Amino acid sequence: MPELRDRTTSSTPVIDVRGLVVDFPLASATVRAVDDLSLTVGAGHRIAVVGESGSGKSTLAFAILGLLEPPGKVVAGSIDADGLDLVRASEEELRRVRGGRISMVFQDALGSLNPVMTIGRQVIEAIRLHDEVSKDEARERAVALLGEVGVPAPRTRLGQYPHEFSGGMRQRVMIAMALSSNPALLIADEPTTALDVTTQAGVMDLLVRLSEERGMAVMLITHDLGIVAGFAEEVLVMYAGAPVEYGLADDIFGRPGHPYTQALMEAVPRITDRRAQRLRSIPGTLPPAGAILTGCRFRPRCQVSQGRAECATIRPAFDIADPSARAACHFEDEARALAAAQAELPPAVEPPVSEAERGVLLAVDGLVKTYASRGGGRFAKRRLRAVDTVSFAIRAGESLGLVGESGSGKSTVARALLGLAERDAGAVTFEGEPLNVRRGPHRGRLQMVFQDPGDSLNPLMSVEQIVAEPLTLLEHKRTRRYGGRVTELLDLVGLAPEHRTRRPVQLSGGQRQRVAIARALSTDPALVVCDEAVSSLDVSVRAQILNLLMDLQRRLGLSYLFISHDLSVVRHVCDRVAVMYGGRFVEVADADRIFTAPQHPYTIALLSAVPVPDPGEERRRSRIHLVGELPDLTQPMEGCIFRSRCWKPPELAARVEPPLVERVPGHLSACHEPENVA
């Protein structure tokens, strides 16, 4: 990452926001989504806007682009773009700016691309929308754009459809479409949320490169502070619709002045930390929508403001245009001193539990799962080997992390264990007996927490019905028979009795995930599979859920199979880690060994791609960029499955598959020339 520019350096403003206020008038109250926000983005600068869901980040972006959904409207302020006030501009003027001078990349590339149109047609359409060129010229520009954003064989891939692209490649297509009008400002709204760590690193490196080469300003909207550290020159922190801190990234990360910014930093698990008992989370929640706020809006969740009259009655503010401004806090120096004192406290670490004290709960031997796949001709059928002869064990009370890129087979392993996908081969024993999740003593002993509680919870059912449903299915009794059990489970996951009558839409994201956990615990499971269970949550809510999972493990003796692409979270939660690539295990070891002395090149590359919430460290560290084609899992494979992307000598790897062997006690890896074995 290049040296950061001083925020006082003069730069032609691409966008100048002054006193912006956005309201959503509803039947019961008016929700103020953005409250008196001012911001200037200079040409070629990179700024990150961070904060929890509901802080107003995306509303700011939509207001700039004139895309606010009714009843949302700008009620005060101005948004100047090249002398045009976008708040008062006509729809025709907005169309010229939107997608022209200012473009946007949305979070869900698959949802943003038309599934029945080829990639080429969509990129060409974006080019011709803003520039009067022929189809042939637009096609050549589309090829050039796709090549610029790193899509391999761009001319060939013009004729493919979105479902034929990986998640990272779809996001690159979205960036290419946004670049088609050569914008002065690119707004990227959570562009990497659903991507694995290596793909995320590639997309963020691309945005930095494009910003520097094109002199293009980029506004990144995210809750991931790790990628902010490696990307942004300046950071704006928002809370409950208002700006609370703004400055250079080095200052924000090194000496945050607002208690909210400090709390966000403390809630981030770091890959460099040892496995700690608890993350520091932010107590409470954002103010309810429509609440009338007086004084400091962060006061109910702040340690510094308790008992302070100024915080209760006077709203702290600062002028972003003032280079000496730091944070909207009455007691900034005291807040910084408290944060420094808390940072000096060593994290509490769990006492080690030896393997001898843990009996084997689940044992998997030679698991194979294949799927039918078309290819090689119109009617040709092949088998895709999603999981290829995988063996592992999970002990009682242990957390096993399963990591790897999208498509490596992680979720397929989970689905095969839970009976959601039939195994092609392999033996699975649970509590010493062959596993049968559909009948017999194992019913209910394995449960799963999915990634998105919004999708996994029935929106038409109450919380009580959702939590009791596994019991009603297991014992064929009515929901009302389990009222006491539901109350007990809600208390266990930190929800109040009044939540039992609510429906998922009436809950926050963190509350919905707590309901999903309560549902999973209803049948007294011994093993809970967490499939990206915290990846869609804000950093502060994620800390609360991770703390909850670890508390439940200690209290109930649970075992976890923890599937995630966030290696910092895996580092914090898991005792052991298994690394998957192309349906196979390439490395298995305890967490400390994996993260401090990895042996397999793929693991080393994954770790190098993990963002660290420290701008200085991000600038110093080197990253391994994986190049080459992913293996075709429908074809017989000879040699090492990773050889097409590996930097080690290819001769032996091309002929002989490396076995998964133990070169260091307790540490298995599948590499002919492993690292860190001395």
MARMI-905256 format. One record per residue: residue in one letter; x, y, z of N, C-alpha, C in turn. Coordinates in steps of 0.2 Angstrom, whole numbers, plus 5000, padded with zeros to 4 digits. Layout:
<recs>
AXYZXYZXYZ;...
</recs>
This chain:
<recs>
M500449945000500050005000500450065000;P500350114996500750174996500750215002;E501150265002501150315008500450355008;L500250365014499550405014499650475013;R499250505009499250585008498950615014;D499250675016499050715021498350745019;R497850735024497150755022497150835021;T497650875023497650945022497850955015;T498150905011498350925004497850945000;S497950994996497351014992497250964986;S496650954984496550914979495850934976;T495750924970495150944967494550904969;P494050934972493550884975493150854969;V493050794970492550754965491850764968;I491750754974491150764977491150804984;D490750854985490750894991490050894994;V490050855000489350845004489350895009;R488850935010488750985015488150975019;G488150965026487550965030487050925028;L487150865025486650815022486250785028;V485550785027485150755031484650715027;V484550655028484150605025483650575030;D482950585028482450555032482050505029;F481750455033481250405030480650415034;P480150455032479550465035479150405035;L478950375041478550315042477950325045;A477450285046476850295049476950305056;S477350275060477450285067477950335069;A478450345065478950395066479350415060;T479750465061480250485055480950455057;V481250415053481850385054482350435051;R482850465055483350505052483950455051;A484050445044484550395042485250425042;V485350485040485950525039485750595042;D486250615047486050675051486650725051;D486550775047487050835047487750805045;L487850775039488550745037488850795032;S489450805033489850845028490450805026;L490650805020491250765018491450785011;T492050795010492350805003492850745001;V492750724995493150674993493550704987;G494250704988494650734983494850684977;A495050714971495150674965495750624967;G495650564965496150504966496250484973;H495850504978495950484985495450424986;R495650384991495350324994495050335001;I494450335002494150345008493650285010;A493750265016493250215019492750245023;V492150225023491550235027491350175031;V491450175038491350115042490850135047;G490550075050490050085055489650025055;E489250015060488749955060488249965055;S487849905054487249915050486749955053;G486450005049486050055052486350115054;S487050125052487350185054487350235048;G487050215043486950265037487450265032;K487850215031488350215026488050205019;S487650155018487350145012486850195010;T486550225015486050285013486450345011;L487050355013487450405011487650395003;A487850335002487950314995487350324990;F486850304992486250304988485950384987;A486150424992485950494992486350524987;I487050514987487450544982487250524975;L487050464974486850434967486150454965;G485750484970485050494969484650434968;L484850384972484450314972484050294978;L483950344982483550334988482850304987;E482650254990482050224989481550264993;P480950274990480350304994480250265000;P480050295005479950365006480550405008;G481150385007481750415009481850475005;K482150535008482250595004482750635008;V483150675004483550725007483150785009;V483150805015482750855018483250915019;A483850915019484350965020485050955017;G485351005016486050995014486150995006;S486750995004486950994997487450934995;I487450914989487950864986488150894980;D488750924980489050964974489550914970;A489350904964489850864959489950914953;D490550934953490750984947490251034946;G490051074952489651124951488851114951;L488751044950488051024950487751004957;D487251034960486951004966486550944965;L486750884966486350824965485750824969;V485650854974485050854978484450894974;R484650944970484150984967484150974959;A484550924957484650914950484050874947;S483950884941483350844937483550774936;E483050734935483250664934483650654928;E483550694923484050694917484750704919;E484850754923485550774925485850724929;L485450694934485650634938485850574934;R485550564929485650504924486350514921;R486550574919487150594916487750584921;V487650604928488150594933488150524935;R487550494936487550424939487750374933;G488350334935488650294930489050324925;G489050394926489550434922490150454926;R490050514929490550544933490650504940;I490050474942490050434948489750364947;S490150314948489850244947489850204954;M489550144954489450114960489550034959;V489850004963489949924963489549904969;F489049864968488649834974488849774977;Q488649754983488849704987488749634983;D488149624981487949554978488049554970;A488649534968488749534961488249494957;L488149434960487649384957486949414956;G486749444961486049474961486049544956;S486649574955486649634951486649614944;L486949554942487049544935486449504933;N486249514926485649484923485849404922;P485549354925485749284924485649264917;V485149294913485049264906485349304901;M485749354902486149394898486949374898;T487249364893487949354893488349414896;I488949394899489349444902489549504897;G489649484891489849534885489249574884;R488649554883488149594882488049644887;Q488149624894487949674899488549724899;V489149704898489649754898489649804892;I489449774886489349824881488749864882;E488249844885487649884886487849944890;A488249934896488549984900488950034896;I489350014892489750064888489350104883;R488850074880488450114875487950154878;L487850144885487350184888487650254889;H488250264890488550324891489050354886;D489050314880489550334875489250314868;E489150354864488850334857489450304853;V489450244853489950204849489650144846;S489950114841489650054838489649994842;K489349944840489349884844490049854844;D490349854838491049824837491549864841;E491449934842491949964846491849954853;A491149954855491049934862491249864864;R491249824859491449754861492249754862;E492549794858493349794859493449824866;R493049874867493149914874493049864880;A492449824879492249774884492849724885;V493149704880493749654880494249684884;A494449754882494949784886494849794893;L494149814895494049824902494049764906;L493849704903493849644907494549624908;G495049634903495749624904496049664909;E495849734909496049774914495949754921;V495349724922495149704929495349634931;G495749604926496049544928495649484926;V495149484922494749424920495149394914;P495349324915495749294910495349274904;A495749274898495449264892494749304891;P494849364891494249414891493749404885;R494149394879493749384873493249324873;T493549274875493149204876492649214881;R492749244886492249244892491749294891;L491749334885491149384884490549344882;G490649284880490049244878489749194884;Q490049204890489849164895489349204899;Y488949164904488449194908488749194915;P488349244919488649254926488749184930;H488349134929488349074933489049034932;E489349054926489949024924490549054927;F490449104930491049144933491049134941;S491649134944491649124951491449194954;G491349194961491149254964491649314963;G492349304964492749354963492749374955;M492749334951492649354944492049394942;R491449374945490849414944490949484947;Q491349494953491449554956491849604951;R492349564948492749604943492349624937;V491849584935491449604930491049674932;M490849674938490449734940490849794940;I491549784942491949834942492149864935;A492149814930492249834923491749874921;M491149854923490549894920490549964923;A490749964930490750034933491250074930;L491750044927492350084924492150104917;S491650084914491550094907491450164905;S491250204910491150274909491750324911;N492250284913492850324916492650364921;P492350344927492150384932492650424936;A492550484939492950514943492950484950;L492350454952492250424959491950364958;L492150304961491850244961491650224969;I491050214970490850194976490750124977;A491050084981491050014982490749994989;D490149974988489749954994489749884996;E490149875001490349805004490549754998;P491049774994491149734988491449664989;T491649654995492049584996491749545002;T491149565004490849535010490749455009;A490549435003490349365002490949324999;L491549354999492149324995492649295000;D492949244998493449215002494049255002;V494549235007495049285008495549305003;T495749254998496149264993495849304987;T495149294986494749334981494649404984;Q494549404990494449474993495049514992;A495649484994496249524993496449544986;G496249494981496349514974495849574972;V495249574974494849634972495049694975;M495249694982495449754985496149784982;D496549734980497249754976497049794970;L496549764966496249784960496049864961;L495649874966495349934967495949994968;V496449974972496950014974497350034967;R497449974963497849984957497450034952;L496850024951496450064947496350134949;S496350144956496350214959496950254957;E497550214957498150244956498250264949;E498150214945498250214937497750264934;R497150264936496650314933496550374936;G496850384942496750444946496050454949;M495750394950495050394952494950384959;A494450424962494350424969493950364970;V493950334976493550274978493350284985;M492650274986492350274992492150204994;L492450174999492350105001491850105007;I491350075006490850065012490849995015;T491049985021491149915024491149915031;H491049855034491149855041491749815043;D492149795038492749755039493349795039;L493649805046494149855047494849825044;G494849765043495549735041495649765034;I495149755029495249785023495349855022;V495049895027495049965027495849985028;A496149945033496849965035497249955029;G497149915024497549905018497349945012;F496849975013496550015007496550085008;A496250105013496050175014496650225016;E496550285013497050345015496650375021;E496050385020495650425025495050375027;V494750385033494250345036493750395039;L493150385038492550415041492150365045;V492050375051491650325055491050355057;M490450315055489750335056489450295062;Y489050335066488650295071487950325071;A487450285070486750305071486550365066;G486850365060486750415055487150475055;A487650485060488050545061488750525060;P489150575058489950555058490150565065;V490550525067490850525074491650535074;E491950515069492650525068492950525061;Y493450565060493650565053494450585053;G494850555049495550565049495950515044;L496550525044497050485041496950415044;A497050365040496950295042497450275048;D498050305047498550285052498350315059;D498050375059497850405065497250365068;I496750355064496150315066496350245069;F496750215066496950145068497450155074;G497850195074498450205079498150235085;R497750295085497550325091496850345090;P496350305090495650325089495450365095;G495050415093494850465098494150455100;H493650425096492950415099492950355102;P492550345107492450285111492150225106;Y491750245101491450205097491950175092;T492350215089492950195085493350145089;Q493550165095493950115099493650055100;A492950055102492649985103492649945097;L492549975091492549935084493249905084;M493749945085494449915084494549855089;E494349865095494349805100493949745099;A493449755095493049695093493249655088;V493849675084494149635079494549585081;P494449515079494949465080495549475076;R496149465078496749475074497049405073;I497349395067497649335066498349325069;T498549385072499249375076499149365083;D498449365085498349345093498349275094;R498449255100498349185102497649175104;R497449115104496749105105496449135112;A496049185112495849215118495149195120;Q494949205126494349185129493749225126;R493849285126493249335124493549395120;L493149415115493249475112492949535116;R493249595115492849645119492349675114;S491749665116491149685112490849745114;I490349775110490049835112489349825115;P489249845122488649825125488049865121;G487449835122486849865119486849865112;T486349905109486249905102486249985099;L486149995093486050055090485350085093;P485250155093484650175095484050155090;P483450135093482950115089482750165084;A482550145078482350185072481850235074;G481850295073481350345075481450375081;A481950355085482050375092482350455092;I482050495096482250565097482950565101;L483450585098484150585101484350655104;T484550655110484850715113485450695116;G485950745116486550735118486950695113;C487450655116487850605112487450545111;R487350525105486950465103487350405105;F487950405106488350345108488350335116;R488050385120488050385127487850315130;P487250285128487050225132487550165132;R487950175127488450115126489150135128;C489250195130489950225131490150215139;Q490750195140491050195147491250255149;V491450305145491750365147491150415149;S490550415146490050465146489650455153;Q489650395156489150385161489250435167;G488650465168488650515174488850585171;R489050595165489250665162488650705160;A488550755162487950795160488050825153;E488650835151488750865144488550815139;C488750745140488550695136487750685135;A487450695141486750685141486350745137;T486650805137486250865135486550895128;I487150885127487450925122487750875116;R487550885110487750845105488450865103;P488950815104489650835102489650835094;A490050875091490150885084490850905082;F490950905076491650925073491550945066;D491950985064491951005057492450965053;I492250925048492650875044493150925040;A492950985038493451025034493951055039;D493951045045494451075050495051015050;P495651025048496150975048496350955055;S496150995060496350985067495850945071;A495250935067494650895070494850825071;R494650795076494750725077494050685078;A493750695083493150655084492550695088;A491950675087491350705090491350675097;C491750695102491750675108491950725113;H491550735119491750795123492350775127;F492550705128493050685132493550645128;E493750665123494150635118494850605122;D495150645125495750625129495650575134;E495150585138494950525143494850465139;A494450465134494250405130494850375128;R495350415125495950385122496350345128;A496350385134496750355139496450285142;L495750285142495450225144495550165139;A495550185133495750135128496450105128;A496950155130497550125130497650085136;A497350095142497350055148497049985147;Q496549985143496149925142496649875137;A496949915132497349875128497949845131;E498149865137498749835140498549775144;L497949765145497749705149497849645144;P498149595147498249535142497649495142;P497549465136496849425135496949365139;A496349345142496249285145496249225141;V496749175142496749125137496549055141;E496149015137495848955140496448915143;P496348885148496848835150496848775145;P497448745143497448695138497148635141;V496848595136496548535138496848485134;S497148435137497548385133497048335129;E497348305123496848265119496648205123;A497048185128496948125132496248135136;E496148205138495548215142494948225137;R495048215131494448225126494348155122;G493848125123493648065119493448085112;V493548045107493348055100492648055100;L492348105097491548115096491348095089;L491748125084491548105077492148085074;A492148025070492748005066492447995059;V492848025054492648015047493247985044;D493047935040493647895036493447885029;G493847915025493747915017493147935014;L492947995017492248025014492348045007;V491948025003491848044996491148074994;K491148124990490548154988490648184981;T490248154976490248184969489548204967;Y489648244962488948274959489048264952;A488448254948488448254941488548324938;S488948324933489148384930489148374922;R488848424919488848424911489548454909;G489748424903490348454900490648414895;G491048434890491348394885490848384879;G490348414879489848394874489148404876;R488648414871487948434873487648384878;F487748314877487448264882487948234886;A488548254886489048214890488948234898;K489048184902488948194909489648164912;R489848204917490448194921490248194928;R490748174933490648174940491148224943;L490848274946491248324950491448294957;R492048284958492248254964492348314970;A491848334973491748394977492148374984;V492148314986492548294992492848224990;D493548224991493948174989494348134994;T494048084997494348035002494648075008;V494148115011494348155017494248115024;S494748115028494748085034494948135040;F494548135045494748175051494348155057;A494448185063494148165069494048235073;I493448235077493348285081493248265088;R493548285093493548265100492948305104;A492748275109492248305113492548375116;G492148425115492348485118492848525113;E492948505107493448525103493148565097;S493448625095493248655089493748645084;L493548615078493948605072493748655067;G494248695065494048745059494148715053;L493748725048493848705041493848765037;V494448775033494548835030494748815022;G494748865018494848855011494448905007;E494648915000494248954996493548924994;S493148964992492548944989492648884984;G492248834985492248774980492748724982;S493048734988493548684991493248624994;G492548624995492248564998492048575005;K492148635008492048635015491248625017;S490848665014490148655015489848585013;T490148555008489948485006490148435011;V490648445015490848395020490248405026;A490048465027489548475032488948445030;R488748455024488048425022488048355022;A488648325020488648245020488648225027;L488948255032488848235039488148235042;L487848295040487148305042486548275038;G486748235033486248195030485948235024;L486148295023485848345018486148325011;A486648285011486848255005487148185006;E486948145001487148075002487848065001;R488148025005488948005004488947954999;D489447964994489647914989490047854992;A490447874997490947825000491147855007;G491447815011491647835017491247815023;A491647805029491247785035491247835040;V490747855044490647905049490447875055;T490747875060490547855067490447915071;F489947915076489747965080489647935087;E489947955092489947925099490047855099;G490447835094490647755094490247715090;E489747745087489247705083489247735076;P489047695071488947715064488447775064;L488547835061488147885061487547875057;N486947895060486347895056485947955059;V485948005056485548065058484848065057;R484548015054483848025052483447975057;R483747935060483347885065483847865070;G483547835076484047815081484247865086;P484747845090484947895095485347955093;H485547955086485948015084485448075082;R484848055081484348115079484448175084;G484548225081484648285085485248295088;R485748255088486348255091486848295087;L486748305081487148355076486648405074;Q486848465075486448525072486848575069;M486548625065486948665061486648735062;V487148785062486948855061487248885055;F486748915051486948935044487149005044;Q487449025038487749085037487249145038;D486649145035486149195035485549185038;P485449205045484849185048484249215045;G484349265041483749295037483449245032;D483849205030483649145025483449085028;S483849065034483749005037483149005042;L482849065044482349065049481649075045;N481149045046480549045043480249115045;P480149165040479849225042479149235044;L478749175043478049175045477949145052;M478549115055478449085062478749135067;S478449125073478749165079479349135081;V479749175086480349145088480249085092;E479649075096479449015100479348955095;Q479048965090478948915085479548895082;I480048935080480648925077481048885082;V481148905088481548865093481348805094;A480648795095480348735097480248685091;E480348705085480248665079480648595079;P481248595080481648535080481348485085;L481148505091480848465096480148435094;T479748475091479148455088479248405083;L479748405078479848365073480148295076;L480548305082480848245085480348205089;E479948235092479548205097478748205095;H478648235090477948235087477448265092;K477648315096477148355100477048425098;R476548455101476448525099476948575103;T476948635099477448685102477348705109;R476748705111476548735118476848685123;R476948625121477248585126477948605128;Y478248645124478948665125479048735128;G478548765130478648835132479248845137;G479248805142479848805147480448805144;R480548755140481148735136481348795132;V480948825128481048885124481248945128;T480948955134481149015138481948995141;E482048935143482748915145483248935139;L483048915133483548915128483648995126;L483149035126483149105125483649135130;D483549115136483949145141484749125140;L484849065138485449035137485849075132;V485449105126485849135121485749215122;G485549235128485449305129484949345126;L484349315125483749345123483249345128;A482849395129482349405134481649365132;P481249355137480649315136480149345131;E480149415131479749445126479849435119;H480449415118480649395111480349335108;R480049295112479749235110479149245105;T478849295106478249315101478349345095;R479049375094479149415088479349365083;R479349395077479549365071480249385068;P480549345064481249365062481349435060;V480849465056480949535053480949585059;Q480649565065480649615070481349615074;L481849575072482449565076483049595072;S483549615076484149635072484549575070;G485049585066485449525063485749485069;G486049515074486349475079485749435083;Q485249465084484649435088484449375084;R484349385077484149325073484649265073;Q485349285073485749225074485749195081;R485649235086485549205093484949155092;V484349175089483849125088484049065085;A484449075079484649015076485048965080;I485448995084485848955089485448925094;A484948955097484448925101484148865098;R483948875092483548825088484048765088;A484648775086485148715086485248685092;L485248725098485348695104484748655107;S484148665104483548635107483548565108;T483948525104483948455105484548425109;D484848465112485448445116485948415112;P486248445107486748415102487348415105;A487748365103488448355105488948395100;L488748405094489148435089488748485085;V488948545085488648595081489048615075;V488748615069489148635063488948715062;C489448755062489348825061489648845054;D489248855049489448865042489348935040;E489948965041490049045040489549075044;A489449055051488949075055488949155057;V489549185056489649255058489849295052;S489949275046490249315041489749365039;S489149365040488649415037488549465043;L488849465049488749505054489249565055;D488949625057489449675059489949655064;V490549695064491049675068490849675076;S490449715078490349715085489849665087;V489349645082488849595083489249525083;R489749525078490149465077490449445083;A490749495087491149485093490649455098;Q490049485099489549455103489349385102;I489249365096489049295094489649245095;L490249275094490849225095490949215102;N490849265106490949255114490349215116;L489749215113489249175115489349105113;L489649085107489849015105490348985110;M490849025112491349005116491048995123;D490649035126490349025132489948965132;L489548955127489048895126489548825126;Q490048835123490548775122490748755129;R490948805133491248785140490648765144;R490048795144489548775148489248715147;L489148695140488748635138489248575136;G489848595135490348545133490248525125;L490048575121489948565114490548555110;S490548525105491048525100490748565094;Y491248595090491048635084491448615078;L491148605072491448605066491348675063;F491848715063491848785062492048805055;I491648815050491748825043491748905042;S492348925039492448995038492949015033;H492849075030493449095026493749155029;D493549175035493849225039494349185044;L495049185042495549155046495649185053;S495549255053495549285060495049255065;V494449245063493949215067494149145069;V494349105064494549035065495149035070;R495649085070496149085075495949095082;H495349135082495149155089494749095092;V494349055088493849005090494148935091;C494548915086494648845085495348815088;D495248755091495848715093496248695088;R495948665083496348635077496048665071;V496448655065496248685059496348635053;A495948625049496048585043495948625037;V496448625032496448665026496248625020;M495748645017495448605011495648645004;Y495848604999495948634993495748574988;G495248594983495048554978494748484981;G494348494986494048434989494448394994;R495048414995495548364999495848415005;F496048375010496448405015497148415013;V497448475014498148485012498548495018;E498248515024498548525030498048525036;V498348485041497948485047498348495053;A498248535058498648545064498248585069;D498548595075498248635080498348705078;A497948745080497848815078498548855078;D498848845084499548885085500048865079;R500048805077500548775072500348805065;I499648795064499448825057499648895056;F499548935061499549005060500249035061;T500648995065501349025066501948985062;A501748925060502248885056501848835051;P501548865046501148825041501648795036;Q501448735034501948695030501748695023;H501048695021500848685014500848755011;P501148765004501048825001500448855001;Y499848815000499248845000499048885006;T499148855012499048885018499448945019;I500048945017500449005017500149065013;A499949045007499649095003498949125006;L498549075009497949105013498149155018;L498649135022498849175028499049245026;S499449245020499749305018499149355015;A498549325013498049365011497549395016;V497649375022497249395028497349465030;P496849515029497049585031497149585038;V497549635040497749655047497549725049;P497149735054496849805055497449845058;D497949855054498549905056498849925049;P498649995047498950015041499650005040;G500050025045500850015045501049945043;E500749895047500949825045500649805038;E500149835036499849815029500349835024;R500649895025501149925020501749885020;R501949855026502649825026502549755024;R502049715025501949645023501949635016;S502149575014502149555007501549505007;R501249505001500649455000500849404994;I500649344995500749294989500149294985;H500249314979499649314974499649244970;L499149204971499049144968498849154961;V499249124956499049134949498949064946;G498749054940498648984937497848964938;E497748914934497048894934496848844940;L496248854942496048804948495948734945;P496048684948495948614946495248594943;D495248554938494548534935494448474939;L493948474944493748424948493348364945;T493148374938492848324935493348284931;Q493948294931494448254927494848214932;P495148154930495648124934496248164935;M496448164942497048204943497648164945;E498148184942498848154943499248204947;G499648184952500148224955499748274960;C500048324962499848374967499248414964;I498748414968498148454966498248524965;F498748554969498948624970499448644965;R499748604961500348614957500248674952;S499648684949499548734944499548804947;R499548804954499548874957500148884961;C500648834962501148824967501748854964;W502148884968502848914966503448874967;K503248814969503848764970503948724964;P504548694963504748654957504248604956;P504048594949503448554947503548484945;E504248464945504348404942504048344946;L504148334952503848284956503148294957;A502948354958502248364959501748344954;A502048354947501648334942501548264941;R501948224944501948144943501648114949;V501748134955501648094961501248144966;E500648114968500248154973500548144980;P500648204983500948204990500448174995;P500648124999500248105004500148155010;L499648145013499548185019499848155025;V500448175027500848145032501048185038;E501248155043501448195049502248195049;R502448255048503248275048503448305055;V502948335058503048365065502448335069;P502548315075502048285079501448325079;G500848295077500248325077500048375071;H500548375066500448425061500548385054;L500048375050499948345044499948385038;S500348375033500248415027500448375021;A500148395015500248355009500648395004;C501248395005501748435001502448395000;H502648394994503348364993503948404996;E503848464997504348514999504048565004;P503848535010503448575015503948625018;E503648685021504048735025503948715032;N504348745036504348745043504348675046;V504748635044504748565047505348555051;A505848605051506448595055506248595063;
</recs>
